[in-house]
Structures are given as C-alpha cells and as structure tokens.
Amino acid sequence: MKKLATYLSFFLLLMFLVFLYGFTTNRNGAKKVKNTVVEFAAGDNNFLTHSMVDKLLIQNNEFVKNQPKRLVDLHFLEANVSANPYVEKTAVFLTVDGVLKTTIKQRTPIARIVDKDKSFYVDKYGVEIPLSTNFSARVPLVLGVREPEEIKELTTLIKTINSNSFFAKEIIAIQRDAQNEYIFTVRSGDYKIIFGELTDASMKFKKLTAFYNKAFKDKTINNYKAINVKYHNQVVCTKQNQDGKQ
C-alpha cells in the first residue's frame, strides 16, 4: 500500500510538471515579439544595413515584430536571411524576454572581376557578390577571369598576395591573358609585373621581394616599365626608354 502511494504521488507530481510546462509554454508562446535586434560581426564590410535586414524578417507578408512568438518560424527567417548574397553566415533566434535577434557575418570580397558587360566581387570561397550602392570594397580589379576554375585559381593567388602586407597594398589590378599568365598593375609606379602562370608562385614572390628591396633602396624602381619574374631564377626588366636586363 505504501509502495502504491509512492507511485501515485510520483505520477501526480509528474502530471503536475507536465501541466506546468505546457501552461508556461503556451503562455510564453502567446507573448508577442517586442523588438528586433540585428548584430553584424566585426569587420569592414557594410553591404547590409539594419533596415535591409529588417526587410528580410518578413513572415506571412508581415514584419515579425508584434507577432506572437509561437507563430514565428525561426528556420524560415534564418533561411530568408541566408539567401541574401551578402550574407556568409547568420543565426536567428528569440531571447527569453521576447527579442528576435539576428546575427550576421557578411561576405568579405577579395577581388572585383570585370567580365564584358558585368562586374562583381568574389570572396575567398569564389562565391560571387553583387556590387552595392552602400559599400565599395578596396580590392584588386581583375580582368580575363570568367570560368569557375579560373575564379578558383584566382582565389588561391589572392590568398598568397594577401599573406604579405606589402603586396596586399601594392597590387591593385590583375589581368589573366590568353596564355593563362598573370600581369599585375601596381600602386608604386607606372610599370607592370609579368608574373606568368601560378607555378612556383611562392618562389616568384620571393624574387619579386628581393628585387623590390634593391630597387627601392637604389631608387631605380621608376626606371622600369615591366618587371618579369616568370623565368626560373631571374628577374628580367624592361626599362622605360630602352630594353635591358637586371
């Protein structure tokens, strides 16, 4: 009998907890979303604004603010925000006090590709990012890159360039020619760098670094119109007024 009473007490307690949980859940779900907050991850990209994100937080043709919490489809809203081409990663969730919070990491452009009549950015994953009236990224301008495999090769090159703080600032434009060779336009002077194909890229940048160190020290960098590092173990230079080698 005592055992039965114990089981009965436990059962009643369990039922009470289930009822309490259901009551609390229903009561909480009936509360309305009292505010929306958008947080952007730290960075220099400003493609999106808070008002632009708010326009993505639409459900059943209505802004989610003041809608009952139980009617808010977080998965739908998160998918809607993720579909924006400027968004790399996002999370949408409700806080205990009824605030709908959206955290966003925007895509980071590494280059701007110009292809015939269109122009767009690409990020480190090779994902296309449309141009924006809100923000203009200071990244190298790229010509001659069209196909996905070419964009993939470009991202590898840009990663190598950006790993060096000097070259990240120095190289302002990249052209890929019909022979699949790369030519750089630079910030420091009116000359081109003939880089060639991406084979032995690391060694080519080492040669270029050594050449720059000497040319800047001697103040001869502006004597050249082309610096060619595509040949093995040498840097071939074309002077502004006459051809020569260094």
BALOBA-1460 file (C-alpha; in Angstrom, 3 decimals):
// residues 246
<rec num="1" residu="m" x="0.000" y="0.000" z="0.000"/>
<rec num="2" residu="k" x="2.821" y="2.351" z="0.899"/>
<rec num="3" residu="k" x="4.533" y="1.470" z="-2.371"/>
<rec num="4" residu="l" x="1.355" y="2.248" z="-4.311"/>
<rec num="5" residu="a" x="1.037" y="5.606" z="-2.578"/>
<rec num="6" residu="t" x="4.628" y="6.435" z="-3.527"/>
<rec num="7" residu="y" x="3.981" y="5.574" z="-7.183"/>
<rec num="8" residu="l" x="0.754" y="7.579" z="-7.134"/>
<rec num="9" residu="s" x="2.493" y="10.604" z="-5.625"/>
<rec num="10" residu="f" x="5.249" y="10.392" z="-8.231"/>
<rec num="11" residu="f" x="2.670" y="10.116" z="-11.037"/>
<rec num="12" residu="l" x="0.713" y="13.117" z="-9.772"/>
<rec num="13" residu="l" x="3.919" y="15.142" z="-9.461"/>
<rec num="14" residu="l" x="4.885" y="14.198" z="-13.000"/>
<rec num="15" residu="m" x="1.459" y="15.186" z="-14.328"/>
<rec num="16" residu="f" x="1.674" y="18.494" z="-12.474"/>
<rec num="17" residu="l" x="5.081" y="19.224" z="-14.013"/>
<rec num="18" residu="v" x="3.783" y="18.377" z="-17.497"/>
<rec num="19" residu="f" x="0.793" y="20.656" z="-16.955"/>
<rec num="20" residu="l" x="3.017" y="23.428" z="-15.607"/>
<rec num="21" residu="y" x="5.392" y="23.104" z="-18.565"/>
<rec num="22" residu="g" x="2.518" y="23.184" z="-21.062"/>
<rec num="23" residu="f" x="0.912" y="26.149" z="-19.343"/>
<rec num="24" residu="t" x="4.193" y="28.071" z="-19.260"/>
<rec num="25" residu="t" x="4.962" y="27.215" z="-22.888"/>
<rec num="26" residu="n" x="1.539" y="28.324" z="-24.090"/>
<rec num="27" residu="r" x="1.704" y="31.490" z="-22.060"/>
<rec num="28" residu="n" x="5.195" y="32.267" z="-23.351"/>
<rec num="29" residu="g" x="4.167" y="31.482" z="-26.931"/>
<rec num="30" residu="a" x="1.259" y="33.883" z="-26.696"/>
<rec num="31" residu="k" x="3.605" y="36.752" z="-25.879"/>
<rec num="32" residu="k" x="4.487" y="38.953" z="-28.824"/>
<rec num="33" residu="v" x="7.885" y="39.715" z="-30.305"/>
<rec num="34" residu="k" x="8.543" y="43.062" z="-28.689"/>
<rec num="35" residu="n" x="11.625" y="44.090" z="-30.676"/>
<rec num="36" residu="t" x="14.151" y="43.037" z="-33.312"/>
<rec num="37" residu="v" x="17.904" y="43.433" z="-32.993"/>
<rec num="38" residu="v" x="20.446" y="42.984" z="-35.793"/>
<rec num="39" residu="e" x="24.113" y="42.463" z="-34.932"/>
<rec num="40" residu="f" x="26.878" y="42.429" z="-37.542"/>
<rec num="41" residu="a" x="30.136" y="40.600" z="-36.899"/>
<rec num="42" residu="a" x="33.154" y="42.877" z="-36.606"/>
<rec num="43" residu="g" x="34.616" y="43.795" z="-39.987"/>
<rec num="44" residu="d" x="34.972" y="46.497" z="-42.599"/>
<rec num="45" residu="n" x="32.117" y="45.337" z="-44.817"/>
<rec num="46" residu="n" x="28.979" y="47.431" z="-44.903"/>
<rec num="47" residu="f" x="26.968" y="45.875" z="-47.713"/>
<rec num="48" residu="l" x="23.935" y="45.420" z="-45.470"/>
<rec num="49" residu="t" x="22.163" y="47.884" z="-43.199"/>
<rec num="50" residu="h" x="19.826" y="47.198" z="-40.302"/>
<rec num="51" residu="s" x="16.830" y="48.319" z="-42.344"/>
<rec num="52" residu="m" x="17.794" y="45.955" z="-45.183"/>
<rec num="53" residu="v" x="17.881" y="43.024" z="-42.768"/>
<rec num="54" residu="d" x="14.549" y="44.033" z="-41.231"/>
<rec num="55" residu="k" x="13.002" y="43.695" z="-44.699"/>
<rec num="56" residu="l" x="14.166" y="40.069" z="-44.736"/>
<rec num="57" residu="l" x="12.407" y="39.345" z="-41.432"/>
<rec num="58" residu="i" x="9.015" y="39.055" z="-43.091"/>
<rec num="59" residu="q" x="6.652" y="36.173" z="-42.391"/>
<rec num="60" residu="n" x="3.160" y="35.816" z="-43.890"/>
<rec num="61" residu="n" x="3.665" y="39.215" z="-45.540"/>
<rec num="62" residu="e" x="4.108" y="40.847" z="-42.136"/>
<rec num="63" residu="f" x="7.091" y="42.094" z="-40.172"/>
<rec num="64" residu="v" x="7.705" y="39.719" z="-37.261"/>
<rec num="65" residu="k" x="7.615" y="42.421" z="-34.606"/>
<rec num="66" residu="n" x="4.387" y="42.199" z="-32.552"/>
<rec num="67" residu="q" x="3.594" y="38.726" z="-33.883"/>
<rec num="68" residu="p" x="3.001" y="36.004" z="-31.241"/>
<rec num="69" residu="k" x="6.236" y="34.146" z="-30.512"/>
<rec num="70" residu="r" x="4.656" y="30.752" z="-31.194"/>
<rec num="71" residu="l" x="3.901" y="31.808" z="-34.779"/>
<rec num="72" residu="v" x="7.463" y="32.853" z="-35.554"/>
<rec num="73" residu="d" x="9.205" y="30.347" z="-37.839"/>
<rec num="74" residu="l" x="12.867" y="30.834" z="-36.960"/>
<rec num="75" residu="h" x="14.054" y="28.322" z="-39.572"/>
<rec num="76" residu="f" x="12.168" y="30.174" z="-42.324"/>
<rec num="77" residu="l" x="13.512" y="33.565" z="-41.250"/>
<rec num="78" residu="e" x="17.078" y="32.276" z="-40.996"/>
<rec num="79" residu="a" x="16.845" y="30.724" z="-44.469"/>
<rec num="80" residu="n" x="15.480" y="34.008" z="-45.801"/>
<rec num="81" residu="v" x="18.421" y="35.972" z="-44.400"/>
<rec num="82" residu="s" x="20.944" y="33.332" z="-45.525"/>
<rec num="83" residu="a" x="19.676" y="33.614" z="-49.101"/>
<rec num="84" residu="n" x="20.917" y="37.194" z="-49.304"/>
<rec num="85" residu="p" x="24.093" y="37.242" z="-51.465"/>
<rec num="86" residu="y" x="25.949" y="39.461" z="-48.981"/>
<rec num="87" residu="v" x="25.460" y="37.029" z="-46.079"/>
<rec num="88" residu="e" x="28.097" y="34.399" z="-45.340"/>
<rec num="89" residu="k" x="26.668" y="33.129" z="-42.053"/>
<rec num="90" residu="t" x="23.661" y="34.005" z="-39.913"/>
<rec num="91" residu="a" x="21.680" y="32.922" z="-36.860"/>
<rec num="92" residu="v" x="18.133" y="33.993" z="-35.972"/>
<rec num="93" residu="f" x="16.745" y="33.288" z="-32.505"/>
<rec num="94" residu="l" x="14.342" y="34.528" z="-29.845"/>
<rec num="95" residu="t" x="15.600" y="35.637" z="-26.467"/>
<rec num="96" residu="v" x="13.754" y="34.863" z="-23.235"/>
<rec num="97" residu="d" x="12.473" y="38.420" z="-22.998"/>
<rec num="98" residu="g" x="10.881" y="38.353" z="-26.466"/>
<rec num="99" residu="v" x="13.548" y="39.966" z="-28.640"/>
<rec num="100" residu="l" x="14.188" y="38.493" z="-32.097"/>
<rec num="101" residu="k" x="17.939" y="38.662" z="-32.561"/>
<rec num="102" residu="t" x="19.709" y="38.235" z="-35.907"/>
<rec num="103" residu="t" x="23.493" y="37.880" z="-36.030"/>
<rec num="104" residu="i" x="25.177" y="38.214" z="-39.416"/>
<rec num="105" residu="k" x="28.660" y="37.686" z="-40.788"/>
<rec num="106" residu="q" x="28.862" y="39.443" z="-44.132"/>
<rec num="107" residu="r" x="30.874" y="38.096" z="-47.037"/>
<rec num="108" residu="t" x="34.347" y="39.576" z="-47.437"/>
<rec num="109" residu="p" x="35.279" y="40.455" z="-51.035"/>
<rec num="110" residu="i" x="38.857" y="39.727" z="-52.102"/>
<rec num="111" residu="a" x="38.641" y="40.843" z="-55.743"/>
<rec num="112" residu="r" x="36.393" y="42.625" z="-58.211"/>
<rec num="113" residu="i" x="36.013" y="40.817" z="-61.530"/>
<rec num="114" residu="v" x="35.110" y="42.714" z="-64.694"/>
<rec num="115" residu="d" x="33.806" y="40.418" z="-67.433"/>
<rec num="116" residu="k" x="32.424" y="42.019" z="-70.599"/>
<rec num="117" residu="d" x="29.275" y="43.872" z="-69.533"/>
<rec num="118" residu="k" x="29.132" y="42.711" z="-65.918"/>
<rec num="119" residu="s" x="31.149" y="43.281" z="-62.779"/>
<rec num="120" residu="f" x="31.023" y="41.580" z="-59.395"/>
<rec num="121" residu="y" x="33.067" y="40.774" z="-56.311"/>
<rec num="122" residu="v" x="34.187" y="37.314" z="-55.221"/>
<rec num="123" residu="d" x="35.005" y="36.152" z="-51.702"/>
<rec num="124" residu="k" x="37.690" y="33.689" z="-50.587"/>
<rec num="125" residu="y" x="35.406" y="30.776" z="-51.456"/>
<rec num="126" residu="g" x="34.915" y="32.028" z="-55.012"/>
<rec num="127" residu="v" x="31.291" y="32.980" z="-54.322"/>
<rec num="128" residu="e" x="30.003" y="35.879" z="-56.428"/>
<rec num="129" residu="i" x="28.962" y="39.016" z="-54.538"/>
<rec num="130" residu="p" x="26.976" y="41.692" z="-56.391"/>
<rec num="131" residu="l" x="28.156" y="45.284" z="-56.384"/>
<rec num="132" residu="s" x="26.497" y="47.528" z="-53.817"/>
<rec num="133" residu="t" x="25.483" y="51.174" z="-53.677"/>
<rec num="134" residu="n" x="26.123" y="51.085" z="-49.919"/>
<rec num="135" residu="f" x="29.735" y="49.976" z="-49.959"/>
<rec num="136" residu="s" x="32.680" y="49.860" z="-52.359"/>
<rec num="137" residu="a" x="35.435" y="47.419" z="-51.404"/>
<rec num="138" residu="r" x="39.075" y="48.330" z="-51.981"/>
<rec num="139" residu="v" x="40.198" y="45.129" z="-53.660"/>
<rec num="140" residu="p" x="42.192" y="44.333" z="-56.824"/>
<rec num="141" residu="l" x="40.394" y="44.763" z="-60.146"/>
<rec num="142" residu="v" x="40.569" y="41.552" z="-62.185"/>
<rec num="143" residu="l" x="40.313" y="41.100" z="-65.961"/>
<rec num="144" residu="g" x="40.318" y="37.922" z="-68.032"/>
<rec num="145" residu="v" x="38.811" y="35.633" z="-65.384"/>
<rec num="146" residu="r" x="35.444" y="34.091" z="-66.245"/>
<rec num="147" residu="e" x="35.097" y="30.363" z="-65.647"/>
<rec num="148" residu="p" x="34.642" y="28.756" z="-62.183"/>
<rec num="149" residu="e" x="38.032" y="27.014" z="-62.364"/>
<rec num="150" residu="e" x="39.666" y="30.341" z="-63.238"/>
<rec num="151" residu="i" x="37.973" y="32.009" z="-60.263"/>
<rec num="152" residu="k" x="39.180" y="29.169" z="-58.033"/>
<rec num="153" residu="e" x="42.742" y="29.720" z="-59.272"/>
<rec num="154" residu="l" x="42.346" y="33.454" z="-58.688"/>
<rec num="155" residu="t" x="41.306" y="32.961" z="-55.054"/>
<rec num="156" residu="t" x="44.495" y="30.952" z="-54.481"/>
<rec num="157" residu="l" x="46.563" y="33.769" z="-55.974"/>
<rec num="158" residu="i" x="44.784" y="36.451" z="-53.930"/>
<rec num="159" residu="k" x="45.304" y="34.423" z="-50.755"/>
<rec num="160" residu="t" x="49.046" y="34.358" z="-51.448"/>
<rec num="161" residu="i" x="49.094" y="38.092" z="-52.197"/>
<rec num="162" residu="n" x="47.152" y="38.965" z="-49.039"/>
<rec num="163" residu="s" x="49.507" y="36.903" z="-46.884"/>
<rec num="164" residu="n" x="52.103" y="39.630" z="-47.493"/>
<rec num="165" residu="s" x="51.122" y="43.070" z="-46.187"/>
<rec num="166" residu="f" x="53.250" y="44.864" z="-48.794"/>
<rec num="167" residu="f" x="51.870" y="43.041" z="-51.835"/>
<rec num="168" residu="a" x="48.324" y="43.276" z="-50.459"/>
<rec num="169" residu="k" x="48.617" y="47.071" z="-50.780"/>
<rec num="170" residu="e" x="50.920" y="47.177" z="-53.804"/>
<rec num="171" residu="i" x="48.963" y="45.055" z="-56.302"/>
<rec num="172" residu="i" x="45.853" y="46.953" z="-57.397"/>
<rec num="173" residu="a" x="44.862" y="45.093" z="-60.588"/>
<rec num="174" residu="i" x="45.329" y="41.604" z="-62.041"/>
<rec num="175" residu="q" x="44.962" y="40.546" z="-65.658"/>
<rec num="176" residu="r" x="44.870" y="36.961" z="-66.912"/>
<rec num="177" residu="d" x="45.813" y="36.733" z="-70.592"/>
<rec num="178" residu="a" x="45.064" y="34.158" z="-73.295"/>
<rec num="179" residu="q" x="48.155" y="32.149" z="-72.307"/>
<rec num="180" residu="n" x="46.849" y="31.793" z="-68.726"/>
<rec num="181" residu="e" x="49.582" y="34.108" z="-67.491"/>
<rec num="182" residu="y" x="49.058" y="36.861" z="-64.928"/>
<rec num="183" residu="i" x="50.075" y="40.509" z="-65.172"/>
<rec num="184" residu="f" x="49.908" y="42.833" z="-62.156"/>
<rec num="185" residu="t" x="49.290" y="46.568" z="-62.073"/>
<rec num="186" residu="v" x="50.903" y="48.174" z="-59.031"/>
<rec num="187" residu="r" x="50.409" y="51.195" z="-56.829"/>
<rec num="188" residu="s" x="54.006" y="52.432" z="-56.558"/>
<rec num="189" residu="g" x="54.742" y="53.230" z="-60.211"/>
<rec num="190" residu="d" x="53.830" y="53.157" z="-63.890"/>
<rec num="191" residu="y" x="55.096" y="49.645" z="-64.581"/>
<rec num="192" residu="k" x="53.701" y="46.127" z="-64.874"/>
<rec num="193" residu="i" x="54.738" y="42.901" z="-63.196"/>
<rec num="194" residu="i" x="54.775" y="39.952" z="-65.599"/>
<rec num="195" residu="f" x="54.090" y="37.113" z="-63.183"/>
<rec num="196" residu="g" x="53.364" y="34.299" z="-65.641"/>
<rec num="197" residu="e" x="51.493" y="31.153" z="-64.641"/>
<rec num="198" residu="l" x="50.943" y="30.285" z="-60.988"/>
<rec num="199" residu="t" x="53.535" y="27.516" z="-60.958"/>
<rec num="200" residu="d" x="56.275" y="28.280" z="-58.409"/>
<rec num="201" residu="a" x="54.245" y="31.276" z="-57.227"/>
<rec num="202" residu="s" x="55.943" y="31.351" z="-53.834"/>
<rec num="203" residu="m" x="59.403" y="31.487" z="-55.422"/>
<rec num="204" residu="k" x="58.289" y="34.233" z="-57.825"/>
<rec num="205" residu="f" x="57.106" y="36.396" z="-54.935"/>
<rec num="206" residu="k" x="60.427" y="35.837" z="-53.155"/>
<rec num="207" residu="k" x="62.285" y="37.012" z="-56.284"/>
<rec num="208" residu="l" x="59.979" y="39.987" z="-56.551"/>
<rec num="209" residu="t" x="60.529" y="40.880" z="-52.898"/>
<rec num="210" residu="a" x="64.309" y="40.786" z="-53.336"/>
<rec num="211" residu="f" x="64.061" y="42.946" z="-56.459"/>
<rec num="212" residu="y" x="61.824" y="45.486" z="-54.723"/>
<rec num="213" residu="n" x="64.173" y="45.751" z="-51.752"/>
<rec num="214" residu="k" x="67.088" y="46.592" z="-54.053"/>
<rec num="215" residu="a" x="65.136" y="48.852" z="-56.420"/>
<rec num="216" residu="f" x="63.615" y="50.893" z="-53.597"/>
<rec num="217" residu="k" x="66.989" y="51.189" z="-51.901"/>
<rec num="218" residu="d" x="68.652" y="52.340" z="-55.149"/>
<rec num="219" residu="k" x="65.624" y="54.481" z="-56.064"/>
<rec num="220" residu="t" x="65.510" y="52.898" z="-59.508"/>
<rec num="221" residu="i" x="62.014" y="51.399" z="-59.376"/>
<rec num="222" residu="n" x="60.548" y="54.075" z="-61.669"/>
<rec num="223" residu="n" x="63.152" y="53.373" z="-64.355"/>
<rec num="224" residu="y" x="61.200" y="50.319" z="-65.494"/>
<rec num="225" residu="k" x="58.029" y="49.715" z="-67.455"/>
<rec num="226" residu="a" x="57.949" y="45.940" z="-66.920"/>
<rec num="227" residu="i" x="59.335" y="43.538" z="-64.313"/>
<rec num="228" residu="n" x="59.220" y="39.915" z="-65.435"/>
<rec num="229" residu="v" x="59.536" y="37.163" z="-62.811"/>
<rec num="230" residu="k" x="58.126" y="34.259" z="-64.815"/>
<rec num="231" residu="y" x="61.533" y="32.864" z="-65.744"/>
<rec num="232" residu="h" x="63.419" y="30.499" z="-63.460"/>
<rec num="233" residu="n" x="65.955" y="32.091" z="-61.101"/>
<rec num="234" residu="q" x="65.947" y="35.516" z="-62.740"/>
<rec num="235" residu="v" x="64.157" y="38.832" z="-62.907"/>
<rec num="236" residu="v" x="64.026" y="40.345" z="-66.403"/>
<rec num="237" residu="c" x="63.283" y="44.056" z="-66.576"/>
<rec num="238" residu="t" x="62.302" y="46.357" z="-69.419"/>
<rec num="239" residu="k" x="63.356" y="49.960" z="-68.914"/>
<rec num="240" residu="q" x="61.213" y="52.936" z="-69.725"/>
<rec num="241" residu="n" x="63.378" y="54.134" z="-72.617"/>
<rec num="242" residu="q" x="65.418" y="51.111" z="-73.599"/>
<rec num="243" residu="d" x="65.407" y="47.351" z="-73.159"/>
<rec num="244" residu="g" x="67.691" y="45.796" z="-70.615"/>
<rec num="245" residu="k" x="68.112" y="43.107" z="-68.015"/>
<rec num="246" residu="q" x="68.678" y="43.130" z="-64.296"/>
